[in-house]
Amino acid sequence: MALKLDHRYSKATLLDLYLNVTYWGDDQWGIANASAGYFHKPPAGLDWGEASLLLMATRHPGSRGLRSAKIGSLSPALAA
């Protein structure tokens, strides 16, 4: 199936599809919802640190969201 998808869609399209159906924790589905929910801005407005935090959420989204994660000095960014 992966080979069929790879032949049918570009890598950019596959990444876009993945980002828009992924669960990001804290009831956030899709990159636009996660970006707005965590940082109150669209994905294009994220800086590298914020984008990195979102990537952390995809590792184990069901076990804990970013709001409850222990991420040291970056925690205040998610307090809003």
PyMOL Python script that loads the backbone (N, CA, C, O; Angstrom):
from pymol import cmd

cmd.read_pdbstr("""\
ATOM      1  N   MET A   1       0.817  -1.187   0.000  1.00  0.00           N
ATOM      2  CA  MET A   1       0.000   0.000   0.000  1.00  0.00           C
ATOM      3  C   MET A   1       0.867   1.258   0.000  1.00  0.00           C
ATOM      4  O   MET A   1       0.556   2.231  -0.687  1.00  0.00           O
ATOM      5  N   ALA A   2       1.949   1.235   0.770  1.00  0.00           N
ATOM      6  CA  ALA A   2       2.828   2.402   0.829  1.00  0.00           C
ATOM      7  C   ALA A   2       3.413   2.721  -0.546  1.00  0.00           C
ATOM      8  O   ALA A   2       3.530   3.887  -0.922  1.00  0.00           O
ATOM      9  N   LEU A   3       3.779   1.684  -1.289  1.00  0.00           N
ATOM     10  CA  LEU A   3       4.330   1.921  -2.624  1.00  0.00           C
ATOM     11  C   LEU A   3       3.291   2.517  -3.560  1.00  0.00           C
ATOM     12  O   LEU A   3       3.613   3.380  -4.376  1.00  0.00           O
ATOM     13  N   LYS A   4       2.049   2.066  -3.449  1.00  0.00           N
ATOM     14  CA  LYS A   4       0.976   2.626  -4.280  1.00  0.00           C
ATOM     15  C   LYS A   4       0.783   4.104  -3.970  1.00  0.00           C
ATOM     16  O   LYS A   4       0.640   4.921  -4.880  1.00  0.00           O
ATOM     17  N   LEU A   5       0.779   4.447  -2.681  1.00  0.00           N
ATOM     18  CA  LEU A   5       0.628   5.852  -2.290  1.00  0.00           C
ATOM     19  C   LEU A   5       1.806   6.674  -2.786  1.00  0.00           C
ATOM     20  O   LEU A   5       1.628   7.799  -3.254  1.00  0.00           O
ATOM     21  N   ASP A   6       3.019   6.114  -2.686  1.00  0.00           N
ATOM     22  CA  ASP A   6       4.215   6.827  -3.113  1.00  0.00           C
ATOM     23  C   ASP A   6       4.197   7.107  -4.610  1.00  0.00           C
ATOM     24  O   ASP A   6       4.678   8.150  -5.054  1.00  0.00           O
ATOM     25  N   HIS A   7       3.648   6.187  -5.383  1.00  0.00           N
ATOM     26  CA  HIS A   7       3.571   6.389  -6.833  1.00  0.00           C
ATOM     27  C   HIS A   7       2.429   7.317  -7.224  1.00  0.00           C
ATOM     28  O   HIS A   7       2.488   7.979  -8.260  1.00  0.00           O
ATOM     29  N   ARG A   8       1.398   7.365  -6.401  1.00  0.00           N
ATOM     30  CA  ARG A   8       0.210   8.144  -6.744  1.00  0.00           C
ATOM     31  C   ARG A   8       0.321   9.614  -6.311  1.00  0.00           C
ATOM     32  O   ARG A   8      -0.183  10.503  -6.997  1.00  0.00           O
ATOM     33  N   TYR A   9       0.983   9.867  -5.172  1.00  0.00           N
ATOM     34  CA  TYR A   9       1.047  11.222  -4.622  1.00  0.00           C
ATOM     35  C   TYR A   9       2.495  11.664  -4.462  1.00  0.00           C
ATOM     36  O   TYR A   9       3.397  10.845  -4.285  1.00  0.00           O
ATOM     37  N   SER A  10       2.695  12.969  -4.527  1.00  0.00           N
ATOM     38  CA  SER A  10       4.034  13.504  -4.276  1.00  0.00           C
ATOM     39  C   SER A  10       4.339  13.406  -2.786  1.00  0.00           C
ATOM     40  O   SER A  10       3.428  13.239  -1.974  1.00  0.00           O
ATOM     41  N   LYS A  11       5.597  13.508  -2.428  1.00  0.00           N
ATOM     42  CA  LYS A  11       5.980  13.457  -1.020  1.00  0.00           C
ATOM     43  C   LYS A  11       5.385  14.634  -0.253  1.00  0.00           C
ATOM     44  O   LYS A  11       4.996  14.487   0.906  1.00  0.00           O
ATOM     45  N   ALA A  12       5.311  15.794  -0.890  1.00  0.00           N
ATOM     46  CA  ALA A  12       4.717  16.974  -0.249  1.00  0.00           C
ATOM     47  C   ALA A  12       3.236  16.748   0.037  1.00  0.00           C
ATOM     48  O   ALA A  12       2.737  17.146   1.090  1.00  0.00           O
ATOM     49  N   THR A  13       2.539  16.114  -0.890  1.00  0.00           N
ATOM     50  CA  THR A  13       1.115  15.820  -0.692  1.00  0.00           C
ATOM     51  C   THR A  13       0.929  14.801   0.420  1.00  0.00           C
ATOM     52  O   THR A  13       0.034  14.953   1.251  1.00  0.00           O
ATOM     53  N   LEU A  14       1.761  13.766   0.449  1.00  0.00           N
ATOM     54  CA  LEU A  14       1.666  12.764   1.509  1.00  0.00           C
ATOM     55  C   LEU A  14       1.930  13.386   2.878  1.00  0.00           C
ATOM     56  O   LEU A  14       1.242  13.059   3.845  1.00  0.00           O
ATOM     57  N   LEU A  15       2.906  14.265   2.970  1.00  0.00           N
ATOM     58  CA  LEU A  15       3.189  14.939   4.237  1.00  0.00           C
ATOM     59  C   LEU A  15       2.012  15.815   4.649  1.00  0.00           C
ATOM     60  O   LEU A  15       1.630  15.836   5.819  1.00  0.00           O
ATOM     61  N   ASP A  16       1.444  16.530   3.701  1.00  0.00           N
ATOM     62  CA  ASP A  16       0.280  17.370   3.976  1.00  0.00           C
ATOM     63  C   ASP A  16      -0.896  16.531   4.473  1.00  0.00           C
ATOM     64  O   ASP A  16      -1.568  16.907   5.434  1.00  0.00           O
ATOM     65  N   LEU A  17      -1.139  15.414   3.830  1.00  0.00           N
ATOM     66  CA  LEU A  17      -2.217  14.525   4.270  1.00  0.00           C
ATOM     67  C   LEU A  17      -1.966  14.009   5.676  1.00  0.00           C
ATOM     68  O   LEU A  17      -2.877  13.984   6.503  1.00  0.00           O
ATOM     69  N   TYR A  18      -0.744  13.598   5.950  1.00  0.00           N
ATOM     70  CA  TYR A  18      -0.384  13.082   7.271  1.00  0.00           C
ATOM     71  C   TYR A  18      -0.577  14.142   8.351  1.00  0.00           C
ATOM     72  O   TYR A  18      -1.182  13.873   9.389  1.00  0.00           O
ATOM     73  N   LEU A  19      -0.070  15.332   8.110  1.00  0.00           N
ATOM     74  CA  LEU A  19      -0.165  16.398   9.117  1.00  0.00           C
ATOM     75  C   LEU A  19      -1.598  16.790   9.413  1.00  0.00           C
ATOM     76  O   LEU A  19      -1.903  17.250  10.513  1.00  0.00           O
ATOM     77  N   ASN A  20      -2.472  16.615   8.449  1.00  0.00           N
ATOM     78  CA  ASN A  20      -3.858  17.034   8.639  1.00  0.00           C
ATOM     79  C   ASN A  20      -4.772  15.970   9.211  1.00  0.00           C
ATOM     80  O   ASN A  20      -5.939  16.249   9.487  1.00  0.00           O
ATOM     81  N   VAL A  21      -4.276  14.761   9.397  1.00  0.00           N
ATOM     82  CA  VAL A  21      -5.093  13.717  10.031  1.00  0.00           C
ATOM     83  C   VAL A  21      -4.479  13.205  11.327  1.00  0.00           C
ATOM     84  O   VAL A  21      -5.081  12.377  12.011  1.00  0.00           O
ATOM     85  N   THR A  22      -3.296  13.683  11.670  1.00  0.00           N
ATOM     86  CA  THR A  22      -2.593  13.216  12.860  1.00  0.00           C
ATOM     87  C   THR A  22      -3.224  13.767  14.131  1.00  0.00           C
ATOM     88  O   THR A  22      -3.697  14.903  14.167  1.00  0.00           O
ATOM     89  N   TYR A  23      -3.221  12.935  15.181  1.00  0.00           N
ATOM     90  CA  TYR A  23      -3.666  13.367  16.505  1.00  0.00           C
ATOM     91  C   TYR A  23      -2.477  13.980  17.230  1.00  0.00           C
ATOM     92  O   TYR A  23      -1.422  13.354  17.335  1.00  0.00           O
ATOM     93  N   TRP A  24      -2.643  15.208  17.733  1.00  0.00           N
ATOM     94  CA  TRP A  24      -1.555  15.972  18.340  1.00  0.00           C
ATOM     95  C   TRP A  24      -1.679  16.059  19.859  1.00  0.00           C
ATOM     96  O   TRP A  24      -0.946  16.820  20.490  1.00  0.00           O
ATOM     97  N   GLY A  25      -2.583  15.302  20.452  1.00  0.00           N
ATOM     98  CA  GLY A  25      -2.781  15.339  21.902  1.00  0.00           C
ATOM     99  C   GLY A  25      -3.767  16.424  22.305  1.00  0.00           C
ATOM    100  O   GLY A  25      -4.067  17.324  21.520  1.00  0.00           O
ATOM    101  N   ASP A  26      -4.267  16.336  23.527  1.00  0.00           N
ATOM    102  CA  ASP A  26      -5.205  17.335  24.072  1.00  0.00           C
ATOM    103  C   ASP A  26      -6.388  17.604  23.144  1.00  0.00           C
ATOM    104  O   ASP A  26      -6.793  18.754  22.975  1.00  0.00           O
ATOM    105  N   ASP A  27      -6.944  16.549  22.543  1.00  0.00           N
ATOM    106  CA  ASP A  27      -8.096  16.653  21.626  1.00  0.00           C
ATOM    107  C   ASP A  27      -7.828  17.515  20.399  1.00  0.00           C
ATOM    108  O   ASP A  27      -8.754  18.122  19.863  1.00  0.00           O
ATOM    109  N   GLN A  28      -6.606  17.578  19.954  1.00  0.00           N
ATOM    110  CA  GLN A  28      -6.232  18.357  18.766  1.00  0.00           C
ATOM    111  C   GLN A  28      -5.971  17.400  17.604  1.00  0.00           C
ATOM    112  O   GLN A  28      -5.040  16.596  17.658  1.00  0.00           O
ATOM    113  N   TRP A  29      -6.787  17.485  16.559  1.00  0.00           N
ATOM    114  CA  TRP A  29      -6.612  16.676  15.352  1.00  0.00           C
ATOM    115  C   TRP A  29      -6.219  17.593  14.207  1.00  0.00           C
ATOM    116  O   TRP A  29      -6.904  18.584  13.954  1.00  0.00           O
ATOM    117  N   GLY A  30      -5.139  17.289  13.513  1.00  0.00           N
ATOM    118  CA  GLY A  30      -4.681  18.095  12.385  1.00  0.00           C
ATOM    119  C   GLY A  30      -3.778  19.224  12.846  1.00  0.00           C
ATOM    120  O   GLY A  30      -3.935  19.763  13.941  1.00  0.00           O
ATOM    121  N   ILE A  31      -2.839  19.567  11.995  1.00  0.00           N
ATOM    122  CA  ILE A  31      -1.839  20.579  12.339  1.00  0.00           C
ATOM    123  C   ILE A  31      -2.460  21.955  12.562  1.00  0.00           C
ATOM    124  O   ILE A  31      -2.007  22.681  13.447  1.00  0.00           O
ATOM    125  N   ALA A  32      -3.465  22.335  11.806  1.00  0.00           N
ATOM    126  CA  ALA A  32      -4.069  23.658  11.980  1.00  0.00           C
ATOM    127  C   ALA A  32      -4.744  23.775  13.348  1.00  0.00           C
ATOM    128  O   ALA A  32      -4.605  24.793  14.026  1.00  0.00           O
ATOM    129  N   ASN A  33      -5.470  22.740  13.748  1.00  0.00           N
ATOM    130  CA  ASN A  33      -6.118  22.757  15.060  1.00  0.00           C
ATOM    131  C   ASN A  33      -5.092  22.742  16.183  1.00  0.00           C
ATOM    132  O   ASN A  33      -5.246  23.459  17.171  1.00  0.00           O
ATOM    133  N   ALA A  34      -4.048  21.935  16.043  1.00  0.00           N
ATOM    134  CA  ALA A  34      -3.013  21.864  17.075  1.00  0.00           C
ATOM    135  C   ALA A  34      -2.281  23.193  17.215  1.00  0.00           C
ATOM    136  O   ALA A  34      -2.033  23.658  18.327  1.00  0.00           O
ATOM    137  N   SER A  35      -1.940  23.794  16.097  1.00  0.00           N
ATOM    138  CA  SER A  35      -1.244  25.074  16.118  1.00  0.00           C
ATOM    139  C   SER A  35      -2.095  26.159  16.775  1.00  0.00           C
ATOM    140  O   SER A  35      -1.603  26.939  17.590  1.00  0.00           O
ATOM    141  N   ALA A  36      -3.356  26.197  16.417  1.00  0.00           N
ATOM    142  CA  ALA A  36      -4.269  27.177  17.021  1.00  0.00           C
ATOM    143  C   ALA A  36      -4.532  26.863  18.489  1.00  0.00           C
ATOM    144  O   ALA A  36      -4.582  27.767  19.323  1.00  0.00           O
ATOM    145  N   GLY A  37      -4.699  25.590  18.801  1.00  0.00           N
ATOM    146  CA  GLY A  37      -5.005  25.191  20.167  1.00  0.00           C
ATOM    147  C   GLY A  37      -3.866  25.420  21.143  1.00  0.00           C
ATOM    148  O   GLY A  37      -4.097  25.822  22.283  1.00  0.00           O
ATOM    149  N   TYR A  38      -2.644  25.170  20.710  1.00  0.00           N
ATOM    150  CA  TYR A  38      -1.492  25.320  21.594  1.00  0.00           C
ATOM    151  C   TYR A  38      -0.877  26.715  21.560  1.00  0.00           C
ATOM    152  O   TYR A  38      -0.442  27.230  22.590  1.00  0.00           O
ATOM    153  N   PHE A  39      -0.840  27.328  20.374  1.00  0.00           N
ATOM    154  CA  PHE A  39      -0.089  28.574  20.222  1.00  0.00           C
ATOM    155  C   PHE A  39      -0.910  29.755  19.726  1.00  0.00           C
ATOM    156  O   PHE A  39      -0.380  30.858  19.596  1.00  0.00           O
ATOM    157  N   HIS A  40      -2.192  29.547  19.446  1.00  0.00           N
ATOM    158  CA  HIS A  40      -3.089  30.619  19.003  1.00  0.00           C
ATOM    159  C   HIS A  40      -2.595  31.302  17.722  1.00  0.00           C
ATOM    160  O   HIS A  40      -2.679  32.522  17.581  1.00  0.00           O
ATOM    161  N   LYS A  41      -2.082  30.491  16.796  1.00  0.00           N
ATOM    162  CA  LYS A  41      -1.637  31.020  15.509  1.00  0.00           C
ATOM    163  C   LYS A  41      -1.682  29.905  14.469  1.00  0.00           C
ATOM    164  O   LYS A  41      -1.713  28.727  14.824  1.00  0.00           O
ATOM    165  N   PRO A  42      -1.686  30.267  13.196  1.00  0.00           N
ATOM    166  CA  PRO A  42      -1.699  29.240  12.144  1.00  0.00           C
ATOM    167  C   PRO A  42      -0.339  28.552  12.047  1.00  0.00           C
ATOM    168  O   PRO A  42       0.655  29.087  12.538  1.00  0.00           O
ATOM    169  N   PRO A  43      -0.279  27.383  11.425  1.00  0.00           N
ATOM    170  CA  PRO A  43       0.982  26.666  11.306  1.00  0.00           C
ATOM    171  C   PRO A  43       2.105  27.497  10.665  1.00  0.00           C
ATOM    172  O   PRO A  43       3.263  27.384  11.066  1.00  0.00           O
ATOM    173  N   ALA A  44       1.773  28.312   9.696  1.00  0.00           N
ATOM    174  CA  ALA A  44       2.798  29.124   9.031  1.00  0.00           C
ATOM    175  C   ALA A  44       3.420  30.155   9.974  1.00  0.00           C
ATOM    176  O   ALA A  44       4.514  30.654   9.713  1.00  0.00           O
ATOM    177  N   GLY A  45       2.729  30.474  11.062  1.00  0.00           N
ATOM    178  CA  GLY A  45       3.232  31.446  12.021  1.00  0.00           C
ATOM    179  C   GLY A  45       4.073  30.856  13.135  1.00  0.00           C
ATOM    180  O   GLY A  45       4.574  31.597  13.981  1.00  0.00           O
ATOM    181  N   LEU A  46       4.240  29.536  13.159  1.00  0.00           N
ATOM    182  CA  LEU A  46       5.034  28.896  14.204  1.00  0.00           C
ATOM    183  C   LEU A  46       6.517  29.156  14.005  1.00  0.00           C
ATOM    184  O   LEU A  46       7.006  29.180  12.875  1.00  0.00           O
ATOM    185  N   ASP A  47       7.237  29.354  15.117  1.00  0.00           N
ATOM    186  CA  ASP A  47       8.691  29.419  15.010  1.00  0.00           C
ATOM    187  C   ASP A  47       9.233  27.993  15.157  1.00  0.00           C
ATOM    188  O   ASP A  47       8.468  27.054  15.374  1.00  0.00           O
ATOM    189  N   TRP A  48      10.550  27.838  15.039  1.00  0.00           N
ATOM    190  CA  TRP A  48      11.141  26.498  15.072  1.00  0.00           C
ATOM    191  C   TRP A  48      10.897  25.799  16.402  1.00  0.00           C
ATOM    192  O   TRP A  48      10.665  24.591  16.429  1.00  0.00           O
ATOM    193  N   GLY A  49      10.946  26.534  17.493  1.00  0.00           N
ATOM    194  CA  GLY A  49      10.725  25.933  18.806  1.00  0.00           C
ATOM    195  C   GLY A  49       9.305  25.422  18.965  1.00  0.00           C
ATOM    196  O   GLY A  49       9.090  24.329  19.489  1.00  0.00           O
ATOM    197  N   GLU A  50       8.334  26.207  18.514  1.00  0.00           N
ATOM    198  CA  GLU A  50       6.932  25.795  18.597  1.00  0.00           C
ATOM    199  C   GLU A  50       6.665  24.576  17.714  1.00  0.00           C
ATOM    200  O   GLU A  50       5.960  23.649  18.113  1.00  0.00           O
ATOM    201  N   ALA A  51       7.233  24.591  16.520  1.00  0.00           N
ATOM    202  CA  ALA A  51       7.075  23.442  15.621  1.00  0.00           C
ATOM    203  C   ALA A  51       7.690  22.186  16.234  1.00  0.00           C
ATOM    204  O   ALA A  51       7.142  21.092  16.100  1.00  0.00           O
ATOM    205  N   SER A  52       8.824  22.348  16.902  1.00  0.00           N
ATOM    206  CA  SER A  52       9.478  21.214  17.561  1.00  0.00           C
ATOM    207  C   SER A  52       8.612  20.647  18.674  1.00  0.00           C
ATOM    208  O   SER A  52       8.531  19.430  18.843  1.00  0.00           O
ATOM    209  N   LEU A  53       7.967  21.520  19.430  1.00  0.00           N
ATOM    210  CA  LEU A  53       7.071  21.060  20.483  1.00  0.00           C
ATOM    211  C   LEU A  53       5.915  20.252  19.905  1.00  0.00           C
ATOM    212  O   LEU A  53       5.522  19.234  20.475  1.00  0.00           O
ATOM    213  N   LEU A  54       5.370  20.698  18.783  1.00  0.00           N
ATOM    214  CA  LEU A  54       4.281  19.948  18.162  1.00  0.00           C
ATOM    215  C   LEU A  54       4.759  18.573  17.712  1.00  0.00           C
ATOM    216  O   LEU A  54       4.024  17.593  17.832  1.00  0.00           O
ATOM    217  N   LEU A  55       5.964  18.493  17.205  1.00  0.00           N
ATOM    218  CA  LEU A  55       6.495  17.183  16.800  1.00  0.00           C
ATOM    219  C   LEU A  55       6.604  16.248  17.992  1.00  0.00           C
ATOM    220  O   LEU A  55       6.414  15.040  17.849  1.00  0.00           O
ATOM    221  N   MET A  56       6.906  16.785  19.164  1.00  0.00           N
ATOM    222  CA  MET A  56       6.952  15.954  20.366  1.00  0.00           C
ATOM    223  C   MET A  56       5.584  15.322  20.643  1.00  0.00           C
ATOM    224  O   MET A  56       5.508  14.193  21.129  1.00  0.00           O
ATOM    225  N   ALA A  57       4.530  16.033  20.342  1.00  0.00           N
ATOM    226  CA  ALA A  57       3.179  15.541  20.615  1.00  0.00           C
ATOM    227  C   ALA A  57       2.835  14.331  19.773  1.00  0.00           C
ATOM    228  O   ALA A  57       2.006  13.518  20.184  1.00  0.00           O
ATOM    229  N   THR A  58       3.438  14.186  18.617  1.00  0.00           N
ATOM    230  CA  THR A  58       3.104  13.057  17.738  1.00  0.00           C
ATOM    231  C   THR A  58       3.746  11.752  18.191  1.00  0.00           C
ATOM    232  O   THR A  58       3.348  10.686  17.721  1.00  0.00           O
ATOM    233  N   ARG A  59       4.719  11.802  19.081  1.00  0.00           N
ATOM    234  CA  ARG A  59       5.396  10.575  19.535  1.00  0.00           C
ATOM    235  C   ARG A  59       4.479   9.692  20.370  1.00  0.00           C
ATOM    236  O   ARG A  59       4.404   8.486  20.136  1.00  0.00           O
ATOM    237  N   HIS A  60       3.783  10.272  21.337  1.00  0.00           N
ATOM    238  CA  HIS A  60       2.878   9.539  22.215  1.00  0.00           C
ATOM    239  C   HIS A  60       1.676  10.415  22.545  1.00  0.00           C
ATOM    240  O   HIS A  60       1.488  10.781  23.705  1.00  0.00           O
ATOM    241  N   PRO A  61       0.869  10.756  21.567  1.00  0.00           N
ATOM    242  CA  PRO A  61      -0.209  11.712  21.800  1.00  0.00           C
ATOM    243  C   PRO A  61      -1.282  11.219  22.757  1.00  0.00           C
ATOM    244  O   PRO A  61      -1.918  12.029  23.431  1.00  0.00           O
ATOM    245  N   GLY A  62      -1.497   9.927  22.832  1.00  0.00           N
ATOM    246  CA  GLY A  62      -2.549   9.409  23.703  1.00  0.00           C
ATOM    247  C   GLY A  62      -2.160   9.390  25.163  1.00  0.00           C
ATOM    248  O   GLY A  62      -3.028   9.441  26.035  1.00  0.00           O
ATOM    249  N   SER A  63      -0.863   9.315  25.447  1.00  0.00           N
ATOM    250  CA  SER A  63      -0.426   9.196  26.831  1.00  0.00           C
ATOM    251  C   SER A  63      -0.444  10.530  27.558  1.00  0.00           C
ATOM    252  O   SER A  63      -0.747  10.580  28.749  1.00  0.00           O
ATOM    253  N   ARG A  64      -0.129  11.589  26.873  1.00  0.00           N
ATOM    254  CA  ARG A  64      -0.172  12.917  27.470  1.00  0.00           C
ATOM    255  C   ARG A  64      -0.023  13.965  26.375  1.00  0.00           C
ATOM    256  O   ARG A  64       0.729  13.779  25.418  1.00  0.00           O
ATOM    257  N   GLY A  65      -0.734  15.044  26.526  1.00  0.00           N
ATOM    258  CA  GLY A  65      -0.624  16.136  25.574  1.00  0.00           C
ATOM    259  C   GLY A  65       0.503  17.056  25.978  1.00  0.00           C
ATOM    260  O   GLY A  65       1.135  16.863  27.016  1.00  0.00           O
ATOM    261  N   LEU A  66       0.751  18.045  25.164  1.00  0.00           N
ATOM    262  CA  LEU A  66       1.816  18.992  25.468  1.00  0.00           C
ATOM    263  C   LEU A  66       1.526  19.808  26.726  1.00  0.00           C
ATOM    264  O   LEU A  66       2.455  20.190  27.438  1.00  0.00           O
ATOM    265  N   ARG A  67       0.268  20.077  27.008  1.00  0.00           N
ATOM    266  CA  ARG A  67      -0.057  20.891  28.185  1.00  0.00           C
ATOM    267  C   ARG A  67       0.359  20.202  29.486  1.00  0.00           C
ATOM    268  O   ARG A  67       0.714  20.877  30.452  1.00  0.00           O
ATOM    269  N   SER A  68       0.320  18.884  29.520  1.00  0.00           N
ATOM    270  CA  SER A  68       0.659  18.168  30.746  1.00  0.00           C
ATOM    271  C   SER A  68       2.087  17.624  30.735  1.00  0.00           C
ATOM    272  O   SER A  68       2.542  17.070  31.736  1.00  0.00           O
ATOM    273  N   ALA A  69       2.794  17.775  29.621  1.00  0.00           N
ATOM    274  CA  ALA A  69       4.154  17.251  29.521  1.00  0.00           C
ATOM    275  C   ALA A  69       5.125  18.088  30.343  1.00  0.00           C
ATOM    276  O   ALA A  69       4.939  19.294  30.508  1.00  0.00           O
ATOM    277  N   LYS A  70       6.145  17.443  30.847  1.00  0.00           N
ATOM    278  CA  LYS A  70       7.203  18.131  31.575  1.00  0.00           C
ATOM    279  C   LYS A  70       8.290  18.489  30.560  1.00  0.00           C
ATOM    280  O   LYS A  70       9.110  17.644  30.201  1.00  0.00           O
ATOM    281  N   ILE A  71       8.295  19.718  30.109  1.00  0.00           N
ATOM    282  CA  ILE A  71       9.243  20.114  29.080  1.00  0.00           C
ATOM    283  C   ILE A  71      10.107  21.293  29.525  1.00  0.00           C
ATOM    284  O   ILE A  71      10.577  22.074  28.698  1.00  0.00           O
ATOM    285  N   GLY A  72      10.309  21.411  30.809  1.00  0.00           N
ATOM    286  CA  GLY A  72      11.231  22.392  31.354  1.00  0.00           C
ATOM    287  C   GLY A  72      10.880  23.830  31.024  1.00  0.00           C
ATOM    288  O   GLY A  72       9.741  24.256  31.210  1.00  0.00           O
ATOM    289  N   SER A  73      11.853  24.573  30.537  1.00  0.00           N
ATOM    290  CA  SER A  73      11.680  26.002  30.327  1.00  0.00           C
ATOM    291  C   SER A  73      10.695  26.340  29.225  1.00  0.00           C
ATOM    292  O   SER A  73      10.292  27.497  29.101  1.00  0.00           O
ATOM    293  N   LEU A  74      10.295  25.369  28.424  1.00  0.00           N
ATOM    294  CA  LEU A  74       9.328  25.633  27.366  1.00  0.00           C
ATOM    295  C   LEU A  74       7.894  25.552  27.850  1.00  0.00           C
ATOM    296  O   LEU A  74       6.982  25.943  27.121  1.00  0.00           O
ATOM    297  N   SER A  75       7.665  25.057  29.058  1.00  0.00           N
ATOM    298  CA  SER A  75       6.309  24.929  29.582  1.00  0.00           C
ATOM    299  C   SER A  75       5.505  26.228  29.569  1.00  0.00           C
ATOM    300  O   SER A  75       4.322  26.185  29.233  1.00  0.00           O
ATOM    301  N   PRO A  76       6.090  27.391  29.920  1.00  0.00           N
ATOM    302  CA  PRO A  76       5.291  28.621  29.905  1.00  0.00           C
ATOM    303  C   PRO A  76       4.697  28.965  28.544  1.00  0.00           C
ATOM    304  O   PRO A  76       3.680  29.655  28.476  1.00  0.00           O
ATOM    305  N   ALA A  77       5.311  28.497  27.462  1.00  0.00           N
ATOM    306  CA  ALA A  77       4.775  28.771  26.120  1.00  0.00           C
ATOM    307  C   ALA A  77       3.406  28.136  25.932  1.00  0.00           C
ATOM    308  O   ALA A  77       2.616  28.599  25.110  1.00  0.00           O
ATOM    309  N   LEU A  78       3.121  27.086  26.683  1.00  0.00           N
ATOM    310  CA  LEU A  78       1.864  26.372  26.522  1.00  0.00           C
ATOM    311  C   LEU A  78       0.834  26.724  27.598  1.00  0.00           C
ATOM    312  O   LEU A  78      -0.276  26.191  27.594  1.00  0.00           O
ATOM    313  N   ALA A  79       1.192  27.596  28.493  1.00  0.00           N
ATOM    314  CA  ALA A  79       0.315  27.921  29.610  1.00  0.00           C
ATOM    315  C   ALA A  79      -0.889  28.737  29.195  1.00  0.00           C
ATOM    316  O   ALA A  79      -1.906  28.729  29.889  1.00  0.00           O
ATOM    317  N   ALA A  80      -0.799  29.436  28.087  1.00  0.00           N
ATOM    318  CA  ALA A  80      -1.900  30.317  27.646  1.00  0.00           C
ATOM    319  C   ALA A  80      -3.131  29.539  27.256  1.00  0.00           C
ATOM    320  O   ALA A  80      -4.137  30.131  26.866  1.00  0.00           O
TER     321      ALA A  80
END
""", "prot")
cmd.dss("prot")
cmd.show_as("cartoon", "prot")
cmd.util.cbc("prot")
cmd.orient("prot")
